């Protein structure tokens, strides 16, 4: 199997500077002691899966985790290797976000292997940065960059959600007309989904700070506590926005219920005022002998006057009962 049919892209880093690899140069770069390589695989391609199955350099646990496309965010260690699953954002071909994604990774001091099933935003942005000249000194630093970029993107998403809540709150508290058209559902769903992602990343980083097994992974442990704090801040902010969205939803329900009650009250008052004249009109409309004013030229005017008098009496009664203001 040729390398070109296996990986999606590959880079070799000399002094932290990325150089794109062709399939012919891949083996030579992998064996260079002065450089490290980053290879990215699409798990939707069976050729990539077959190549990973034969990649004996990977620990068996790391290879199994990548091939089964594990979804739980985690960081594990095995000797000189670290491997696991990081959160990311899926995107379509036009770059638009379509949901949460997973980036699977494994690295030691000289190699970084990443894999994904769908196109992802964060890993592609970090790759473009490296391609543009950003220095990445080691595989561990690349993982740190991936987590930091995910945090940056997530902070922007939370900022957008906060602005959406601000607009809803301003509309609710201001005199801007009806509130029935205000939509909190999409924002609440997004916050709930993001909160689960941040909680998973926070838990994975905290567990990685105190791993169950000894390891010799260079550089990464000194960054874990800082990254865990950033993930905790994200989780706390997402939880705060969730609570704010819930309170706004309750206030929105209250305002809609109040508006509905006012409408029902108005309809009730109108019905109460119209029922008596309706009865009068129905009585005078009966086709029976002895109907009052049947032979009078002013019968219609008298019936209308009676209806007005009954409506006025009903209105007075409703005011006395404080049903009407």
C-alpha positions as CSV (number, residue, x, y, z in Angstrom):
1,X,0.0,0.0,0.0
2,X,1.5,3.4,-0.9
3,X,1.6,6.2,1.6
4,X,-0.3,8.5,-0.7
5,X,-3.3,6.2,-0.5
6,X,-3.2,6.2,3.3
7,X,-2.8,9.6,4.9
8,X,-4.7,12.8,4.2
9,X,-1.7,15.1,4.7
10,X,1.7,14.8,6.4
11,X,4.4,17.3,7.5
12,X,7.9,17.1,8.8
13,X,9.0,19.7,11.2
14,X,12.7,20.9,11.2
15,X,13.3,23.4,13.9
16,X,9.6,23.8,14.4
17,X,9.0,24.7,10.8
18,X,6.6,22.6,8.8
19,X,7.4,21.1,5.4
20,X,4.8,19.2,3.5
21,X,5.7,15.6,2.8
22,X,5.1,13.6,-0.4
23,X,4.7,9.8,-0.2
24,X,8.3,9.4,-1.6
25,X,9.8,11.5,1.2
26,X,7.7,10.1,4.0
27,X,9.9,7.2,5.0
28,X,13.1,9.3,4.9
29,X,11.5,12.0,7.1
30,X,10.2,9.5,9.6
31,X,13.7,8.1,10.1
32,X,15.3,11.6,10.6
33,X,16.4,12.0,14.2
34,X,16.5,15.8,13.9
35,X,12.9,16.2,13.0
36,X,9.4,15.1,13.9
37,X,6.4,14.2,11.7
38,X,2.7,14.8,11.9
39,X,0.5,12.5,9.8
40,X,-3.3,12.9,9.6
41,X,-5.6,10.1,8.5
42,X,-9.3,10.1,7.3
43,X,-11.0,7.2,9.1
44,X,-13.7,7.2,6.5
45,X,-11.2,5.7,4.1
46,X,-10.7,2.0,4.4
47,X,-7.1,2.3,3.1
48,X,-6.2,4.5,6.1
49,X,-7.7,2.0,8.5
50,X,-5.7,-0.8,7.0
51,X,-2.5,1.3,7.2
52,X,-3.2,2.1,10.9
53,X,-3.8,-1.6,11.6
54,X,-0.3,-2.3,10.4
55,X,1.3,0.6,12.2
56,X,3.2,-1.5,14.8
57,X,5.0,1.6,16.3
58,X,1.7,2.6,18.0
59,X,0.8,1.0,21.3
60,X,-1.9,-1.6,20.9
61,X,-4.3,0.4,23.1
62,X,-3.8,3.6,21.0
63,X,-4.3,1.7,17.8
64,X,-7.5,0.1,19.1
65,X,-8.8,3.5,20.4
66,X,-8.2,5.2,17.0
67,X,-9.7,2.3,14.9
68,X,-12.9,2.1,16.9
69,X,-13.3,5.9,16.6
70,X,-13.8,6.3,20.3
71,X,-16.1,9.2,21.2
72,X,-15.3,9.8,24.9
73,X,-12.9,12.6,25.4
74,X,-9.8,11.3,27.1
75,X,-6.0,11.4,27.4
76,X,-4.0,8.3,28.2
77,X,-0.4,7.3,28.5
78,X,1.7,4.3,27.7
79,X,5.4,4.5,28.1
80,X,6.7,7.2,25.8
81,X,3.4,7.5,24.1
82,X,0.3,9.6,24.9
83,X,-3.0,9.0,23.1
84,X,-6.6,9.8,23.3
85,X,-9.6,11.8,22.0
86,X,-10.0,15.6,21.8
87,X,-13.1,17.6,21.1
88,X,-13.3,19.5,17.8
89,X,-16.0,21.0,15.6
90,X,-17.2,19.3,12.5
91,X,-17.6,21.4,9.4
92,X,-19.0,21.0,5.9
93,X,-17.1,21.5,2.6
94,X,-17.9,25.2,2.8
95,X,-16.4,25.5,6.3
96,X,-19.8,25.9,8.1
97,X,-20.1,24.2,11.5
98,X,-22.3,21.2,11.6
99,X,-21.8,19.9,15.1
100,X,-19.4,18.4,17.6
101,X,-16.5,16.2,16.3
102,X,-13.7,14.1,17.6
103,X,-10.0,14.1,16.9
104,X,-8.1,11.0,17.7
105,X,-4.4,11.2,18.4
106,X,-1.3,9.4,19.5
107,X,2.2,10.8,19.8
108,X,5.7,10.3,21.2
109,X,8.7,12.5,21.0
110,X,9.1,12.2,17.2
111,X,5.7,11.3,15.8
112,X,2.2,12.7,15.9
113,X,-0.6,10.6,14.4
114,X,-4.1,12.2,14.2
115,X,-7.3,10.8,12.7
116,X,-10.9,11.9,12.2
117,X,-14.0,10.6,10.5
118,X,-15.5,13.9,9.4
119,X,-13.8,17.2,8.4
120,X,-12.8,19.2,11.5
121,X,-12.3,22.8,12.1
122,X,-9.7,23.1,14.8
123,X,-7.1,20.7,13.5
124,X,-7.4,22.2,10.1
125,X,-6.8,25.7,11.5
126,X,-3.7,24.5,13.4
127,X,-2.4,22.8,10.3
128,X,-2.9,26.0,8.3
129,X,-1.0,27.9,10.9
130,X,1.9,25.5,10.7
131,X,1.8,25.6,6.9
132,X,1.9,29.4,7.1
133,X,5.1,29.4,9.2
134,X,4.0,29.1,12.8
135,X,6.7,27.2,14.8
136,X,5.6,24.0,16.5
137,X,8.6,22.5,18.3
138,X,7.3,19.0,19.2
139,X,4.2,16.7,18.9
140,X,3.3,17.6,22.5
141,X,3.3,21.3,21.6
142,X,1.0,20.5,18.6
143,X,-1.5,18.8,21.0
144,X,-1.3,21.9,23.3
145,X,-2.0,24.1,20.3
146,X,-5.0,22.0,19.3
147,X,-6.5,22.3,22.8
148,X,-5.7,26.0,23.0
149,X,-7.3,26.7,19.6
150,X,-10.4,24.7,20.7
151,X,-10.6,26.9,23.8
152,X,-10.3,30.0,21.7
153,X,-13.0,28.9,19.3
154,X,-15.2,27.9,22.2
155,X,-14.8,31.3,23.9
156,X,-16.0,32.9,20.7
157,X,-19.0,30.6,20.6
158,X,-19.9,31.4,24.2
159,X,-19.5,35.1,23.4
160,X,-21.9,34.8,20.5
161,X,-24.4,32.9,22.8
162,X,-24.1,35.6,25.4
163,X,-24.8,38.3,22.8
164,X,-27.9,36.3,21.6
165,X,-29.1,36.2,25.2
166,X,-28.5,39.9,25.5
167,X,-30.7,40.6,22.5
168,X,-33.5,38.5,23.9
169,X,-33.2,40.1,27.3
170,X,-33.3,43.6,25.8
171,X,-36.3,42.7,23.8
172,X,-38.1,41.3,26.8
173,X,-37.3,44.2,29.1
174,X,-37.9,46.9,26.6
175,X,-41.1,48.1,24.9
176,X,-40.6,46.4,21.6
177,X,-43.9,44.7,21.1
178,X,-44.7,41.0,21.2
179,X,-42.3,38.5,22.6
180,X,-43.8,35.4,21.1
181,X,-41.4,35.5,18.2
182,X,-38.3,35.4,20.4
183,X,-36.5,32.1,20.0
184,X,-34.4,30.7,22.9
185,X,-34.5,27.1,22.0
186,X,-31.6,27.0,19.5
187,X,-29.3,29.0,21.9
188,X,-30.2,26.7,24.9
189,X,-29.6,23.6,22.8
190,X,-26.2,24.9,21.7
191,X,-25.2,25.8,25.2
192,X,-26.3,22.4,26.5
193,X,-24.2,20.6,23.8
194,X,-21.2,22.8,24.4
195,X,-21.4,22.4,28.1
196,X,-21.2,18.6,27.8
197,X,-18.1,19.0,25.5
198,X,-16.3,21.4,28.0
199,X,-17.2,19.1,30.9
200,X,-15.7,16.1,29.1
201,X,-12.5,18.0,28.2
202,X,-12.2,19.3,31.7
203,X,-12.5,15.8,33.2
204,X,-10.0,14.4,30.7
205,X,-7.4,17.0,31.5
206,X,-7.8,16.6,35.3
207,X,-7.4,12.9,35.0
208,X,-4.4,13.3,32.8
209,X,-2.8,15.5,35.5
210,X,-2.7,12.5,37.8
211,X,-2.4,9.4,35.5
212,X,-2.9,5.9,36.7
213,X,0.3,4.7,35.2
214,X,3.8,6.1,35.1
215,X,4.9,7.5,31.7
216,X,7.8,9.4,30.1
217,X,5.9,11.7,27.8
218,X,7.9,14.9,27.5
219,X,6.5,18.4,27.7
220,X,2.8,17.6,27.9
221,X,2.5,17.3,31.7
222,X,3.8,20.8,32.4
223,X,0.9,22.2,30.3
224,X,-1.9,20.0,31.7
225,X,-2.8,22.1,34.8
226,X,-3.0,25.3,32.8
227,X,-5.1,23.6,30.1
228,X,-7.4,22.1,32.8
229,X,-7.9,25.5,34.3
230,X,-8.9,26.9,30.9
231,X,-11.3,24.1,30.3
232,X,-12.8,24.6,33.8
233,X,-13.3,28.3,33.0
234,X,-15.1,27.3,29.8
235,X,-17.3,24.9,31.7
236,X,-18.1,27.4,34.3
237,X,-19.0,30.1,31.8
238,X,-21.2,27.7,29.8
239,X,-23.0,26.6,33.0
240,X,-23.6,30.3,33.8
241,X,-25.0,31.0,30.4
242,X,-27.2,27.9,30.6
243,X,-28.6,29.2,33.9
244,X,-29.2,32.6,32.4
245,X,-30.9,31.1,29.4
246,X,-33.1,29.0,31.7
247,X,-34.2,32.1,33.7
248,X,-34.8,34.0,30.5
249,X,-36.9,31.1,29.2
250,X,-39.0,31.2,32.4
251,X,-39.4,35.0,32.2
252,X,-40.4,34.6,28.5
253,X,-43.0,32.0,29.4
254,X,-44.3,34.3,32.2
255,X,-44.7,37.2,29.7
256,X,-46.4,35.0,27.1
257,X,-48.7,33.6,29.8
258,X,-49.6,37.1,31.0
259,X,-50.3,38.3,27.4
260,X,-52.5,35.3,26.9
261,X,-54.4,35.9,30.2
262,X,-54.9,39.5,29.1
263,X,-56.3,38.4,25.8
264,X,-58.6,35.8,27.5
265,X,-59.8,38.5,30.0
266,X,-60.7,40.8,27.1
267,X,-62.6,38.1,25.3
268,X,-64.4,37.1,28.6
269,X,-65.5,40.7,29.1
270,X,-66.7,41.1,25.5
271,X,-68.6,37.8,25.8
272,X,-70.2,38.9,29.1
273,X,-71.3,42.2,27.6
274,X,-72.7,40.6,24.4
275,X,-74.5,37.6,25.9
276,X,-77.5,39.6,27.3
277,X,-78.3,41.5,24.0
278,X,-77.8,38.2,22.1
279,X,-80.6,36.7,24.3
280,X,-82.8,39.7,23.7
281,X,-82.3,39.6,19.9
282,X,-82.9,35.9,20.0
283,X,-86.2,36.4,21.9
284,X,-87.4,39.1,19.5
285,X,-86.5,36.9,16.6
286,X,-88.8,34.1,17.6
287,X,-91.6,33.6,15.0
288,X,-94.4,33.6,17.7
289,X,-97.5,35.7,18.3
290,X,-97.5,38.1,21.2
291,X,-93.9,39.4,20.6
292,X,-93.7,42.9,22.2
293,X,-93.5,45.8,19.8
294,X,-94.5,43.6,16.9
295,X,-97.1,46.0,15.7
296,X,-95.3,49.2,16.7
297,X,-93.4,51.4,14.2
298,X,-90.8,52.1,16.8
299,X,-90.3,48.5,17.8
300,X,-86.7,48.3,16.3
301,X,-85.6,51.4,18.1
302,X,-87.1,50.2,21.4
303,X,-85.4,46.8,21.1
304,X,-82.0,48.5,20.4
305,X,-82.5,50.8,23.4
306,X,-83.3,47.8,25.5
307,X,-80.1,46.1,24.3
308,X,-78.0,49.2,25.1
309,X,-79.6,49.4,28.5
310,X,-78.8,45.7,29.3
311,X,-75.2,46.2,28.1
312,X,-74.8,49.3,30.3
313,X,-76.2,47.4,33.2
314,X,-73.8,44.5,32.6
315,X,-70.9,46.9,32.3
316,X,-71.8,48.5,35.6
317,X,-72.1,45.1,37.3
318,X,-68.6,44.1,36.0
319,X,-67.1,47.3,37.3
320,X,-68.7,46.8,40.7
321,X,-67.3,43.3,40.8
322,X,-63.9,44.8,39.7
323,X,-63.7,42.4,36.8
324,X,-63.2,45.4,34.5
325,X,-60.8,48.3,35.2
